Amino acid sequence: MRRREFITLVGGAAAWPIAARAQQPPMPVLGFVSGRSSESSARFGAVFRKALNEAGFVEGQNVMVEYHWLDGQYDRLPALMAELVRSRVAVIVTPIFGAGALAAKAATTTIPIVFGVAEDPVKLGLVASLARPDGNATGINFLSAEVVAKRLGLLHDLVPKAVRIAVLVNPGSSSTAETTLRDIPEAARALGLQIQILQAGTSREIEAAFATLVRDRADALFVAPDGFFTSRRVQFATLATRHAIPATYPVRDFAEVGGLMSYGVNTTDALRQVGVYAGRILKGAKPADLPVVQSTKFEFVINMQTARALGIEVPAQLLATVDEVIE
């Protein structure tokens, strides 16, 4: 074989894999959108990635994940969703984020959406029915109406002398705020409680809300579900302790940093389910064929150190129902 022919043959052989790789389809990209801050959500991302791994997808190897942590800046949602649609992500994921799910649904009718919402996804217009979503969205529902009444009841059991209850919602998370405001009056009437509605969408407004409830002598605080609120859980726990306000929160993250009590969906299980559905869609499943999962895992957590600091003695019958006691 002539030297020139040999060089041409070797060069062609070496170039072939490069050309083949260039022709391979690009790695699918997931758009992960949360109302929380990145600093407060290390476990959030870890659980999601683990579920993807179990479905056969490893971030950086056969799937890419673009994380968007809004830290309560919900006004960014329309522009962010429009950008995800323009970049043609494979799936939009909005775990435990009703406002994000609605923004995604408004932005696209074709890109698959996997949501986690506390509200009824049928009433929100995300799906046609729980059993057959019949569109481009599916996910998990947390049955919020039942949770609101249950959590208020547990607060009443823990602090039976508390009659005036301040309820704090984030107006920027409109769907969650509306659901809380719809469900809590009836739950309060059934327990003989008075409620006062407060709103906050920034750290400064959270401070102002506490100043108001202290001035108005509220006996306890009910914090509505919201990703931004969860990102500010240390602020909540600090202010509640400083002002000696018994407070109930929607997820265990608050109790872990000093919040008195929490009752709500097991976020680990919810995130796992969102990751499972994202993996199935990446494998070719259609959201329309994946029924909405209704969460059955809830957890009741009490921080005993905080209870003692507030002079609260936890009744034995209530303690028997707690899933976890934090000392």
N, C-alpha and C positions, 0 to 999 in steps of 0.2 A: 504493500500500500504506500502511495506517495505521501510525503510528509504533509503537504498542503491538504490532501484529502483527510488525513488523520486528524489534523487540527480542526478542520471543519466538522468532522463527525463528533469529536469530543466536545467542541463548543456547542453544537446543536443539542447533544445529550444533556449538557449542563444547563442549557437555557430552557429545556422543555419543562422541568418542574416549576420554574419561575412563571412561565407563560400559563401553565395549568393553574397555579395558585391565583394568578391575576384574573382568571376566568371564573374562579369559584365565587358563589354568592357571598355577599357581606354578612358578617355576624349579626343576628337579630338584636335589636336594642329595645329594652323595656324602659318606659318612662315612669319612674316611681315618684309620686307626688304626695307629700305629707304636710299637714298644717303645723307640725312641730318644728323645733330647732334641731339642727344636726347634733349639737352638743348633748342634747337630752335623749338622744334616740339610738344609742349604740346597740342596745338590745333589739330595737325595732328592726334595724337592717340585718342583724345577725340571724334572727329567726326567719326572716324572709329568704335570705340566702340559703339557709339550711334546707328549707322546703324546696327551693329550686334545685339544690344539689340532689335531693332525694328523687326528684323527677328526671335527673340525668343532665342537668344544666349547671355548669360551673362558670361563675362570673370571670370574664377575661379569657376563657378558653372557647366556649361555644355560645356564649351570650354576654351582652354588655348591659349594664344597668346604669341609667342616668338618674341620680338622686336629686330631688328638688325639695329642700326643706324651707317652707315659707315663713316659719316663725311668726304665725299670726297675720302675715301680710296677705290677706285673702283677696285684696284688690288686684294682686298680680295674676290671679288665676286665668282670666280670659286671655291675656297675652301669652302666658306660659303654655296653655293648652293649644293655642293657635300655632305656637312654635313647634310643639310636639307633633302636631298634625302635619305641618310643613316638612318636618324632617322624617316623616313616615316611620315612626317607631312601630315596632311589631305589636306591642300591647301597652296600654296605659293602666297603671296600677294606682289606686287611691285607697290605701288601707286605713280603716277607721277614720274616714274623712268625708262626710256627707257633702260639704261644699265642693270638695274636689271632684267627687263623682258627678255632681250636677254640671259643673263646668266642663268636664270631659264629655259628657253626653251632649251638651250644647255645641261643642266644638266639632264632633264627628259622629257620623252614623255608620261608619265603615270600620275604623280601627277598633279592635277588641278592647273592652274596658273590664277590669276586675276591681270591684269596689268592696268596701266594708262600710256599712251605714247603720246607724242606730234607728233610723226612721223606716217606715214601711216603703220599700223600694217601688212598689206598685203605685202608691199614692204620690210618690215623688216623680213618677213618670220614667223611672230608669228601666223598668221591665214591664212586660204585659201581664205576667203572672209569675209566681214563685216557681211553679213546676216547669213552665215553659217561658223563659224570658223573651223569646221571639224578637231578638234584636242583637245589638252588638255589645251588650253589657250583661254581666252576671257577677255574683260574689256572695257575700255573707251579710245577714241581717241580725241585729242584736236584740230585737224585741224591746225597744226602749220604754214603751208605755208601762209594761209590767215592772221594769227595772226602776222607773221613777217612783212608783208607789211603794215598792219593796224597800228602796233605799231610804225614803222618807220615814217609813215605818220603823226601820232599824234605828235611825237617828232618834226617833221618839222613844223607842225602847231603851236606848242608851242614856238619853237625857230627858226623862219624862216631864220634868218641870219646864222645859223649853217650850214656849207657846208661840212667840213671835219669831218666825223663821225668815231670814233674808235669803233670796234666791238670786244667784248671780249667773247671768248668761252673757255670751259674746254675740253682739248683734251682727258681727261680720260673718258668723257661722249661722246664717239665717235658718236653714232647715232644722238644725239641732235646737236652736233657741226657740223656734216656733213649736217644736214638738214638746219641749220642756214646759213652755208656758201654757200649752194646751192641756197637758196631762197633770201638772202639779196642783192646780186649784181643787180638782175633785179629790185627789189623794189627801190634800190638806184638810178639806172639809170633813172627810171621813174620820180624821184623827182629831178634829177640833182645834186645828192649828190656824194661825193667821200668817199670811205671807206678804212679803215686801219684795218687789222686783227691782234688782239693780243690774246695771250693764257695765261691761268693761271690755275693751279691745286692745289695750296697751298696758304696759307695766304701770305707768302713771295712773291710769284709770282703775287698775286693781287697788292701788294705794288709796285712791279717792273713794272707792266703794267700801273699803274697810272703815275709812273715816266716817262715812255716812252711816253704816250699820252700827258703829259704836255710838255715834251721836244719837241715833234713833233707838238705842238700847235693844237691839235685836238679841234674842237669846241664843241663836245658833245660825249657822250658815250652810246652805245647800248649794254646791257648786255644780253647774251643768257640765255635761261632757263637751270637751273642746280641746283640740290638739294644742292650741296656743296656751291654754290654761295648764295643760300637762307640762309644757315646756317651762312654765313659771311655778312649778309645784313647790320649789324651795321658798319662793317668795310667799306663796299661800301659807305654807306651814309656819314660816317665821312670823307673819302678821297675825295669824290665828293664835299662836302661842303668846305673842306680845300683848294682844288685847284680850286674852283668855276667852276666846270664842270657840265653842265646840263646832266642828265643821265636818261635813260628810262629802266625800269625793267620789268620782265615777270609776276610777281605776286604782289599782294597788300602788302605782308609782308614787302617789301622794303619801300614802301611809308609810312607805319605805323611807321617806325623808322627814318624817315627823308629823304628818297629817294624822288626825285622830282616828278616822275610820274611812273605809272605802267599800263600796259594793258595786260590782259591775261585771262586764264581760271579761273573761280570761283573755287578755290581749295576745298572749303567746299562742293560744289555740286559734284565735281569729287571724292573726298574721300568717300562721302556718297554712290555714285554709286558703287565704289569698294567694300564697306562694304556690300551693298545689294547683289551683285553677290556672295561674299564669303559666305553669309548666305544661299543663294539659293543652292549653291553647297553643303554646309554642310547638307542641307535637302535632297540631292540626285540628284539635277539637274546636267547635264553634260555640261562642257564648250562648247562642240561642238554644243549644242542646244541653247546657249545663245548668241544672236547677239551682236557684238561690238556696244557699244553706242557712238555716236558722240556728243561731248559736244556742247550745244547751249547757255550756260551761260558764258558770258565773262564780265569783269568789267574794267572800266577805272577810275583810282584814281589819284588825284593830291594833293600833299602836298603844301598848299598855303604858309605856313610859310617858306618852303624851296624856293619856287618860289620868294617870296619877298626878301629873303636873297641873292638870285642870281640876283636880279634886273629884274626879268621876270614879265611882265604884261600879265596875261592870257586873250586872246581875248574872248569877250563875246560869240561869236558863238561856241567857243571850250568849254567854261565853261558850255554851255547849254547841251553838250553831256556827261558830266562827271557823272559817277554813284555815286561817293562820293568825297567830298572835305574835306581834313584833315586840320584843323586849328592848 
